[in-house]
Amino acid sequence: MVAGREEALQQVREAIADLCAQPLAEDQDQQLAELKQTRHLIDLLELDSAAQLRDVTAAVDSEEMNDLCNEIRHQCHFATGQLWNHLEVAANLRHLPQSVAAVEAGEVGYSHLLHLARTAAKVGSGLVEGDPLEFARENSPGKLWYRCRYEVHRFDRERDLAEHNDDYERRFLALRRQEDGRVFIEGLLDKVGGTAVEVCLRGLARRLGPDDARTPEQRLADALAEVSMLAMDSGVVPQRGGTRTSLVVTTSVETLLGLAGAPAADLDGEPINWKTLERLSCDCSFTRLLLGPDSEPLDVGRAQRTVTGPRRRALDARDKGCAWPGCTRGVRWCAGHHIVPWARGGGSSVGGSLLVCWHHHNKVHEGGYRLLRQDDGKVVVVPPMAAIYSGVSPPLVPGAAGGGGPASLRSSGRRSMIDLVSQPHRAVAAASAPTR
C-alpha cells in the first residue's frame, strides 16, 4: 500500500470514530441534513472502492478472475451480488466522467451510478451521459432503473430483442412431489408469461371478505389451485385416454362414510383424509366398482353426479356465488356443497345445497366449520367449537335427520352412497371431482 493512502485511510478511520462518538442532533431537519452528508461520504468511499477494484482486476485473465473474486469477497466481506455490482461500476468508471463527477458533487448517489454503468455497458457511455444522467439528478435510483430498462430498447432494439430471446429460452417450471404428498413448485417465466400468471393470480388472490385471514402467499396458492380446477371443469385441458382430465379419487365406502378404522382414500397415488374426500364428493361424478375376494373387478356401475346439471343451474341462480357470508367469489369459481354430507344422507334437493368457493369449502370440511341455511334463506356460519357444544351433528344414514334443523334441509328425495352399493364392505367408489 502506498504510504500516502495508508496515512489517509488512518485519518479517515479516526475521523469516522470521532464522528460516531458525537451526539446526534435533536432537530429532525438537522438530522436529515447530517444523514444526507453521511450518505454522500459513503458514496465517495464506494466510488474509491470501485476504482481500486478496477485496478486490482485490470491485468487478470478470465481463468484467474473467479479465484481473485472469491479472495476479494472473503477479505473484504463482500456479498456476491454486492461485489458484482462494484465490478460493473469499475469497468465503466473511465467511460462515465460526467456521472462520476455528479456523484462526487453529491448530485446523484452511487446507486444511480450503478444503473448508469449497467446501461452504458449495453448502449454506450455517450448515450447514458445525456438524458439518463439528467433524469438521475431529479429522481430516485428505483425510477432511474425503470427508465434505463426502456433506454436499452430506445438505443439498441436488436440487443433488447436478443436479451428477450435469451430470457425466454431460460424459462422453466418444475413440479416436485414431496414425501408427504405436497407439491413444491419452482420456476422462472419470461416477461409476458410471468406477467400473465401474475395478473391472473393476483386478480383472484384478493381477500374474500373481512374474515379472510390468509396470508398473501396463501391466497396466491389457493388462486393457482382454483385456476387449475376451473380449467379442468371447463374442459379446456386436453383429454387423457379419451376422457376429460379430472381428479380421480378411489375410496372404500367405509372411508366415504367417515367410519373409524377405514383406510385413507387415494388421489393419484397419494393418500387423502376422509374430510378432504368428503369435500371432493360434494360435487363430483361417482362410479361404483364392485371387487371380488382377490380385488378383481366384478361390476362397474354408471357414473352418477352428486350435483346434477339442473340442480347446479338452480344453485347458480339462487346463490349467485359463494354462499359464505361476505365472500365475493362468483359462481364459476364455486362447487356445490351438501349441507349434510352426500355420503351421510345429504339429498339431491337444492335446499340442502350451497355454492362455496375453494377456500371456504376447505374451511367447512377440513376446517370444521358448518354452513346452515335458515328458513328465511340466510346462511349462518357455525364455528368448530360452537358446532361441538351445540350438539348438532350431520345424519349418518338417509332420513336420519328427522325433524331436526331448518325445514329447508329436510327432503324426501335423498340418495346417498349407501343407496348405490349393494355390498358396501366390498365396494370401491371412484370419484372424478369435480367436472361440471
N, C-alpha and C positions, 0 to 999 in steps of 0.2 A: 504494500500500500504506500502511495506517495505520502511523504511526511506532511505536506500541506493539507491533504484531505484528512489524514488521521487526526491532525490537530483540530481541523474544522469540525469533524464528527464529534470529537470530545467536547468542543464548545457547544454543539447542538444538544448533546446529551445533558450537559449541565444546564443549558437554558430550558430544556424541557422539564427537568427535575424542579427547577426554580418556578416555572410556570405552574406545574401541578401542585406545588406547595402553596400557591396563592389562593386566598378565599374567593369563592365565586361571587360575582356581582349580585346584588339583591334585586335590582330593577330588571324586569323582563326584557325591555328593549336593549339594555346594555348587555344582558346575557346573550341575546340573539346576535348582537354585533360581534361579541367576542367569539361566539361559536362560528360565525362566518369567517373570521380571521383564522381560527384554528383549522377549519376545513381547507382554507387556502394554503396554509403551511403544509398540511398533509398532501395536498395536490402537488405542491412543489417537490416534496420528497418523493412522491410516486413518480414524478417526471424524471427526477435524477436517477431513481432506481431503474426505470426503463432504459435510460441512456447507458447505465452500467451493464444491463443485460445485453444491450446491442453490442457493446464492445467485447463482452465475455464470450458471446456466441458467434462473433463475426467470422472467425477463422476455423470453425468447427464444421466438419462434413456431416452428412445426414446419418451415417452409421454411428458416429460418436454422440450425436445430439441427444438421443434418448438417455444415455448414461449420464451425460452432463446435466440434463434437466432433472433427473432423479436426484443427483447430488445437490443441485440448487434447491429443489423442493425440501430436501432433508435439512440442509444447512441454514436455509433462510426461512423455514417454516411457511412455505407457500402451499396453499391448496392447489390441486392440479389445474382446475379451471382458472384460478387466480393467476397462476404462472403463465398459462397460455394467453390470457388477456394482456399481460405485460409484454409478452413476446410479440404479439400483434402490434402493439404500440411501438415497441422498439424497432421493428422492421420498417416502420413508416415515419419515424421521427424526422429524418433529414428531408423527407418529401412534403412535410406539413409545417413549414416555418411559421406561417400566419396562425395556424391553430395552436402551435406550441407557445407563441408569443401571447395569444389570448389566454392560455392557461396561466402563464407567468404573471399576466396583468390582473388575473382574477376575474376576467370577463366570462370565462367558461370553466368548467371543472374537468378533472381528469377523466371522469366518466363520459363526458362529452367527447373528449379526445379519443377514447376507445372506440366509440361508434364511428367517428370520422375516419379513424385509421382502418377499420374494417371495410368501410365503404370505399376508401381510397385504394385498397388492395384489389378491388373489383373493377372500379371505373376510372381510376387515375386521380392523383392528388390535385391536379389543376381544376377538376370539376368540383371536388369536395370543398376546396377553399373559397368557393363562391357562395352560392345561395345556402348550402347546408351550414356553413360556418356562421353566416348571419342569422340563420334560424336558431342555431345553438345558443347564440348570445341572448336570445329572448325567451327560450323555452327550456323545459326540464330535459334531462337525459332520456327519460322514457319517451317523450314526444319526439326527440331527435331520432331515437332508434326507429320509431314508427315511420318517420319521414325518410330516413335513409333506405329503408326497405323499398320504398317507391322510387327513390333516386336511381337504384340499380337498373330498373326497367326503363327509366327515362333515358339513361345514358348508354345502356348496352342491353337491349332487349333480347338479343340472341344468347348472351350469357345467362340472363334471367331464365330463359326457356330451358337452357341446358341444366341449370340448377333445379328447375321444377321437375324435369325428367329424371334427374338423379334421385330426388326426393321420392318420386313416385315409384321408382324401382326398389326402394328400400322399405316399402310398406310391408307390413305383416300383421297377422293376428293369430295368436296361439291360445288354444283351449286345453288346459291340463286338468285332468280329473285327480283330485286329492284322495288320500286313503279313506277319508270319512265321507266321500261322495260329493263334496262340494267341488265347484269348478273354478279354477284360477284362470283369469283372463289377462293376457298381456299383449300389447300391440302398439303399432305406430302407423298412423294413416297419413296420406298426403293431405294437402290443404283443403281441397274440395271435399274429399270423402270424410275427412275428420270434421270439417265444419258441418256437413250434412248430419253426421251422427250427433254432434254436439247440439245443434239446433233442435233436432228431433227429441233427444232425450231430455234436454233442459226444459223444453216445452211441456213434457209430460211429468217432469220432476218437481213441479210446484206443490206446495203444501195442499193437502186435501182436507181443508177445514181447520179450525182453530185447535183441535186436539191432536193434530198430526205432529208427533214428537220425533219423527225420523230425522236423522242427520241428512245433510245434502247428499252425501255419498250413498247412504241407504236409499234415498229417493231415486237417485240415478240408477242404482242396481235394480230396483223394482221397475223402473221405466223400461230398462232393457228387456227384462222378463216379459213385461206387458206387450211390448212391440213384437217380441217373438211369438207370444201366444196369439196375438191378433193376426199375424202373418199366417200361422197355421190354420186358425179358424176361418180366415177368408179364402183359403185355398190357393194363395199366390205362391206358396212354396212348392217346388216341383215334387211330383208324386214319387213314391218309392214302391216298386213292385206292383204298380197299377193301382195303388190305394193312396188316398190323401195322407200327407205327412202329419203325424199327430203323436202325442204322448201315449204310450201303451203301458198300462199297469196290469199286472197279473196278481190276483189275490184269491185267497180262500174265502168262503162265506163267513167263517168264524172271525177272520180278521176284519171283514167288512162290517160285521155286527159289533166290532169292538170288544169281543169276548176275551177275558183274561187267559193267557197261555197260548193265544193264537200267534202264528209266525208273522213276521213283517211282510208287507206287500212288496212287490218287485216293480221298480220303474227303470226300464232299460238296463237291467243288471245291477241296480242299486236298491238296497232295502229302504223303504219309507215307512213311517209310523202310521198307526191307524187313524190319527186325526188328519194327517195330510191326505190319506186315502179317502177319508170322509169328505174332505173339501173337494177333491177331484171328482168324486162320484156325484156331487151335486148337479153338475151339468156336463154330461158325457154320454157316450154310447156304451151299453153293456152287452157283452156276448157271453152266453152260458156255455161252459165247457165241462162236460162230464168225463171223469177219468176212471179207469179201471183199477184193479188192485196193484198193478205194476205201473201206474201212472200213464197208461196208454189212453189216448182219446177215444171215448166211446160215442160221444154225441156232441155236436156243436150247434147251438141254437142261433136264431136270428138276432142281429143287433137290435137293441131297443134303446131309445133315448130316454134319459131321465127328465129332460126338458124338451118337449116336442116343439115343432115349428109354430103351430098356432098359439101354444102356451107362451112361447118366447115372445111372439109379437104382442101378445096381451100384456106381458110384463114390461116390454119396451114402452107401450102406450101409457101404462099406468104409472110406472116409476120414473120414466124419462131420465134414467141414470142411476148411479149408486144410491141405494136407499139409506145408507148410513147418514144420520143427521149431519148436515154441514158439508158433506162431500160433494165435489163438483165434477166428478168423472162421468162422462157421457155413456150412453147405452152400448156403444161399440166396444168399450173397454170393460164391460161388466159380464159376469157369469150369473146364471141362475142359481140361487141359493135356497135350499129347502130349510125352512124354519125348524121343522122336525126332520132330522137326517133321513134321507131317502131309504137307506137300508134298514132303518128302525121304524119304518111305517109312514114316513113322510109321503103324503099323497101327491097326486098329479094336478091338484087344483091350483089355480092362480093365487087364491087367497092364502095358500100355505107356502108361497114362494116370494122371494125378493130378488132384485138385482143388486149385486155388490161388486165392487172393483177388486182388483188383485190384492191390494194392501189390506182392505177391510175384510175380505174373505178369509185371509190368513189370520187376522185378529179374531174372527168369530170362531174358527175351528181350532187352530193350533194355539191361539192366544187365550182361549177360554171365555171370550165374550159371547153374549147372546143378543140376537135381534128379535124383537117381538112386535107384531103389528096389532095395535089395539082396535077395538070395534069402530072407532072413528077414523081409522086409516092411518093414524100417526104411528111412526116407527120408534120404538124405545130401545135404547142400548142398556143391557144389563151387564155390569162389570163382573169379572170372575168370582170375587168373594161374595158379592151381593147375590149372585146366582146360587152359590152354595148355601148361604143362610136362608134364602127364600124357600128352599125345599122344592123348587120347580125342576124337574128333570124330563128329558125327552122320552117318549114312549119307546119300548123295546120291540113291540110287535104291532102289526096293523090293528087299529081300533083301540089300542090300549090307552089312548089319550082320554077317552071317556068324555066327561063334561068339563074337564079342566081346560084352562086357557081361554083366550078370546074365541068367540063363535066363528070368526073368520078362519081359524086354524082347523076346525072340525069339518071333515069331508068324508063322504061315503064312497068316494071313487079312488081310494088309495090303492097303490100296488107297490110292493116292496120286493127286495131281493128274495125274501122268503117265498113270495109267490112264484118266482121264476125258476126255482130249482126244486127238483123232486127228491134229491139225495144230497142235502146240504153238506154233509160231512165228507163227501167225495167230489165236491164241485169246486171248480176254479172259475172265477169271473174275470174276463179280460176287458178292461175299460179303456177306451180311447177318449182322452179328456183334454180339453173339450174341443169338439169340432162342430160348429154351428153351420 
